[in-house]
Amino acid sequence: MIYRFFRRKREAGQSIVEFALILPLFLLMTVVFIQLILVGAVALAVNQAAASCARYAALNSSDDQSTLNTYLQSVASPLINDSYLSTISVSPSTVPRTAGDSVTITVSYNLAGNKLVLGSSFMGITFPTTLSVSQTMVSN
């Protein structure tokens, strides 16, 4: 009977030690997982903003780059609508664009500013620091 009492105490201490060893690894995996989710969400938001701006530029052939930048700020996701969203580049930049010409919009976002919790490289995992997406559409 005394043997059982001491055995239970030893097992309880063992589980606390195991928990103390596993907890930092679990927290580290959780932070890396959150970092990957955040990078993916920003990539989707930049892609959606580029597609929206390319469509707008294709439909409004008389709008110049400053108007397209204003449009980008109005349609960009709140996740990326901050100072790290760079101005877009438009090709061709001549206004008005002729019907049937391709319009290419490039939108860039700097992740290194405030979205990378772990930094650009962490334990052999390299995260992108800049996301750049180009979308091409044909003007009307």
Short mmCIF file of the C-alpha atoms (twelve columns), coordinates in Angstrom:
data_MODEL
# 
_entry.id   MODEL 
# 
loop_
_atom_site.group_PDB 
_atom_site.id 
_atom_site.type_symbol 
_atom_site.label_atom_id 
_atom_site.label_alt_id 
_atom_site.label_comp_id 
_atom_site.label_asym_id 
_atom_site.label_seq_id 
_atom_site.Cartn_x 
_atom_site.Cartn_y 
_atom_site.Cartn_z 
_atom_site.pdbx_PDB_model_num 
ATOM 1   C CA . MET A 1   0.000   0.000  0.000   1 
ATOM 2   C CA . ILE A 2   2.826   2.409  0.814   1 
ATOM 3   C CA . TYR A 3   4.460   1.443  -2.464  1 
ATOM 4   C CA . ARG A 4   1.403   2.701  -4.412  1 
ATOM 5   C CA . PHE A 5   1.484   6.057  -2.614  1 
ATOM 6   C CA . PHE A 6   5.121   6.719  -3.550  1 
ATOM 7   C CA . ARG A 7   4.558   5.482  -7.091  1 
ATOM 8   C CA . ARG A 8   1.771   7.994  -7.721  1 
ATOM 9   C CA . LYS A 9   3.892   10.886 -6.493  1 
ATOM 10  C CA . ARG A 10  6.740   9.920  -8.801  1 
ATOM 11  C CA . GLU A 11  4.385   9.687  -11.825 1 
ATOM 12  C CA . ALA A 12  2.926   13.124 -11.082 1 
ATOM 13  C CA . GLY A 13  6.406   14.621 -10.997 1 
ATOM 14  C CA . GLN A 14  7.291   12.883 -14.237 1 
ATOM 15  C CA . SER A 15  4.278   14.353 -16.046 1 
ATOM 16  C CA . ILE A 16  5.204   17.868 -14.893 1 
ATOM 17  C CA . VAL A 17  8.729   17.420 -16.261 1 
ATOM 18  C CA . GLU A 18  7.378   16.088 -19.563 1 
ATOM 19  C CA . PHE A 19  5.000   19.021 -19.803 1 
ATOM 20  C CA . ALA A 20  7.845   21.457 -19.120 1 
ATOM 21  C CA . LEU A 21  9.880   19.877 -21.928 1 
ATOM 22  C CA . ILE A 22  7.063   19.781 -24.489 1 
ATOM 23  C CA . LEU A 23  5.510   23.222 -23.833 1 
ATOM 24  C CA . PRO A 24  8.305   25.323 -25.437 1 
ATOM 25  C CA . LEU A 25  8.271   23.122 -28.541 1 
ATOM 26  C CA . PHE A 26  4.507   23.411 -28.807 1 
ATOM 27  C CA . LEU A 27  4.624   27.193 -28.417 1 
ATOM 28  C CA . LEU A 28  7.380   27.444 -31.033 1 
ATOM 29  C CA . MET A 29  5.368   25.370 -33.506 1 
ATOM 30  C CA . THR A 30  2.319   27.530 -32.829 1 
ATOM 31  C CA . VAL A 31  4.208   30.775 -33.529 1 
ATOM 32  C CA . VAL A 32  5.693   29.370 -36.768 1 
ATOM 33  C CA . PHE A 33  2.236   28.217 -37.845 1 
ATOM 34  C CA . ILE A 34  0.770   31.679 -37.157 1 
ATOM 35  C CA . GLN A 35  3.638   33.248 -39.150 1 
ATOM 36  C CA . LEU A 36  2.887   31.005 -42.149 1 
ATOM 37  C CA . ILE A 37  -0.815  31.817 -41.968 1 
ATOM 38  C CA . LEU A 38  -0.064  35.541 -41.862 1 
ATOM 39  C CA . VAL A 39  2.275   35.376 -44.894 1 
ATOM 40  C CA . GLY A 40  -0.366  33.416 -46.812 1 
ATOM 41  C CA . ALA A 41  -3.113  35.881 -45.917 1 
ATOM 42  C CA . VAL A 42  -0.979  38.835 -47.032 1 
ATOM 43  C CA . ALA A 43  -0.157  37.042 -50.309 1 
ATOM 44  C CA . LEU A 44  -3.858  36.519 -50.996 1 
ATOM 45  C CA . ALA A 45  -4.667  40.147 -50.144 1 
ATOM 46  C CA . VAL A 46  -1.917  41.492 -52.437 1 
ATOM 47  C CA . ASN A 47  -3.082  39.208 -55.253 1 
ATOM 48  C CA . GLN A 48  -6.696  40.375 -54.849 1 
ATOM 49  C CA . ALA A 49  -5.656  44.042 -54.785 1 
ATOM 50  C CA . ALA A 50  -3.570  43.607 -57.949 1 
ATOM 51  C CA . ALA A 51  -6.413  41.874 -59.778 1 
ATOM 52  C CA . SER A 52  -8.890  44.550 -58.731 1 
ATOM 53  C CA . CYS A 53  -6.564  47.377 -59.821 1 
ATOM 54  C CA . ALA A 54  -5.832  45.676 -63.146 1 
ATOM 55  C CA . ARG A 55  -9.536  45.343 -63.860 1 
ATOM 56  C CA . TYR A 56  -10.137 48.975 -62.877 1 
ATOM 57  C CA . ALA A 57  -7.258  50.150 -65.101 1 
ATOM 58  C CA . ALA A 58  -8.550  48.081 -68.012 1 
ATOM 59  C CA . LEU A 59  -12.057 49.531 -67.702 1 
ATOM 60  C CA . ASN A 60  -10.933 53.137 -67.084 1 
ATOM 61  C CA . SER A 61  -8.349  53.761 -69.777 1 
ATOM 62  C CA . SER A 62  -8.059  57.491 -69.047 1 
ATOM 63  C CA . ASP A 63  -6.971  57.076 -65.403 1 
ATOM 64  C CA . ASP A 64  -3.308  57.698 -64.619 1 
ATOM 65  C CA . GLN A 65  -1.075  56.092 -61.999 1 
ATOM 66  C CA . SER A 66  -2.018  58.454 -59.164 1 
ATOM 67  C CA . THR A 67  -5.714  57.671 -59.679 1 
ATOM 68  C CA . LEU A 68  -4.910  53.961 -59.694 1 
ATOM 69  C CA . ASN A 69  -2.916  54.353 -56.462 1 
ATOM 70  C CA . THR A 70  -5.926  56.049 -54.857 1 
ATOM 71  C CA . TYR A 71  -8.126  53.208 -56.070 1 
ATOM 72  C CA . LEU A 72  -5.653  50.678 -54.642 1 
ATOM 73  C CA . GLN A 73  -5.819  52.330 -51.218 1 
ATOM 74  C CA . SER A 74  -9.627  52.233 -51.327 1 
ATOM 75  C CA . VAL A 75  -9.954  48.534 -52.259 1 
ATOM 76  C CA . ALA A 76  -6.955  47.032 -50.454 1 
ATOM 77  C CA . SER A 77  -7.690  44.698 -47.583 1 
ATOM 78  C CA . PRO A 78  -7.268  46.211 -44.105 1 
ATOM 79  C CA . LEU A 79  -4.546  43.606 -43.588 1 
ATOM 80  C CA . ILE A 80  -2.300  45.338 -46.149 1 
ATOM 81  C CA . ASN A 81  -3.706  48.864 -46.284 1 
ATOM 82  C CA . ASP A 82  -0.856  50.581 -44.460 1 
ATOM 83  C CA . SER A 83  2.397   52.377 -45.218 1 
ATOM 84  C CA . TYR A 84  4.117   49.147 -46.335 1 
ATOM 85  C CA . LEU A 85  1.856   48.826 -49.388 1 
ATOM 86  C CA . SER A 86  3.975   50.358 -52.126 1 
ATOM 87  C CA . THR A 87  2.712   52.376 -55.031 1 
ATOM 88  C CA . ILE A 88  1.726   50.360 -58.038 1 
ATOM 89  C CA . SER A 89  3.467   50.348 -61.356 1 
ATOM 90  C CA . VAL A 90  1.411   50.537 -64.538 1 
ATOM 91  C CA . SER A 91  2.539   49.353 -67.944 1 
ATOM 92  C CA . PRO A 92  1.959   51.007 -70.354 1 
ATOM 93  C CA . SER A 93  1.940   54.254 -68.438 1 
ATOM 94  C CA . THR A 94  0.650   56.383 -71.316 1 
ATOM 95  C CA . VAL A 95  -2.831  57.796 -70.834 1 
ATOM 96  C CA . PRO A 96  -5.292  57.271 -72.427 1 
ATOM 97  C CA . ARG A 97  -4.684  53.621 -73.179 1 
ATOM 98  C CA . THR A 98  -6.069  52.339 -76.450 1 
ATOM 99  C CA . ALA A 99  -8.683  49.625 -76.599 1 
ATOM 100 C CA . GLY A 100 -7.244  46.150 -76.977 1 
ATOM 101 C CA . ASP A 101 -3.930  46.951 -75.275 1 
ATOM 102 C CA . SER A 102 -2.798  44.898 -72.307 1 
ATOM 103 C CA . VAL A 103 -2.491  46.736 -68.998 1 
ATOM 104 C CA . THR A 104 -0.121  45.264 -66.423 1 
ATOM 105 C CA . ILE A 105 -0.409  46.319 -62.794 1 
ATOM 106 C CA . THR A 106 2.256   45.374 -60.246 1 
ATOM 107 C CA . VAL A 107 1.467   45.680 -56.544 1 
ATOM 108 C CA . SER A 108 4.181   45.178 -53.908 1 
ATOM 109 C CA . TYR A 109 3.978   44.805 -50.147 1 
ATOM 110 C CA . ASN A 110 6.873   44.905 -47.670 1 
ATOM 111 C CA . LEU A 111 6.357   42.138 -45.104 1 
ATOM 112 C CA . ALA A 112 9.493   43.030 -43.146 1 
ATOM 113 C CA . GLY A 113 7.790   46.126 -41.770 1 
ATOM 114 C CA . ASN A 114 5.362   44.663 -39.272 1 
ATOM 115 C CA . LYS A 115 4.038   41.291 -40.450 1 
ATOM 116 C CA . LEU A 116 7.012   39.021 -39.786 1 
ATOM 117 C CA . VAL A 117 6.838   38.087 -36.121 1 
ATOM 118 C CA . LEU A 118 9.848   35.768 -36.298 1 
ATOM 119 C CA . GLY A 119 11.937  37.755 -38.756 1 
ATOM 120 C CA . SER A 120 12.897  36.814 -42.298 1 
ATOM 121 C CA . SER A 121 14.788  33.663 -41.316 1 
ATOM 122 C CA . PHE A 122 14.110  31.451 -38.339 1 
ATOM 123 C CA . MET A 123 15.726  28.063 -37.645 1 
ATOM 124 C CA . GLY A 124 16.312  27.325 -41.319 1 
ATOM 125 C CA . ILE A 125 12.885  28.554 -42.456 1 
ATOM 126 C CA . THR A 126 13.143  31.585 -44.725 1 
ATOM 127 C CA . PHE A 127 10.112  33.828 -45.014 1 
ATOM 128 C CA . PRO A 128 9.685   36.277 -47.905 1 
ATOM 129 C CA . THR A 129 10.244  39.925 -47.039 1 
ATOM 130 C CA . THR A 130 8.516   41.421 -50.079 1 
ATOM 131 C CA . LEU A 131 5.512   40.161 -51.976 1 
ATOM 132 C CA . SER A 132 5.028   41.436 -55.504 1 
ATOM 133 C CA . VAL A 133 2.143   40.449 -57.767 1 
ATOM 134 C CA . SER A 134 1.573   41.412 -61.403 1 
ATOM 135 C CA . GLN A 135 -1.808  41.147 -63.097 1 
ATOM 136 C CA . THR A 136 -2.481  41.784 -66.769 1 
ATOM 137 C CA . MET A 137 -5.845  42.596 -68.360 1 
ATOM 138 C CA . VAL A 138 -6.923  43.919 -71.732 1 
ATOM 139 C CA . SER A 139 -8.352  47.449 -71.868 1 
ATOM 140 C CA . ASN A 140 -11.700 48.265 -73.360 1 
# 
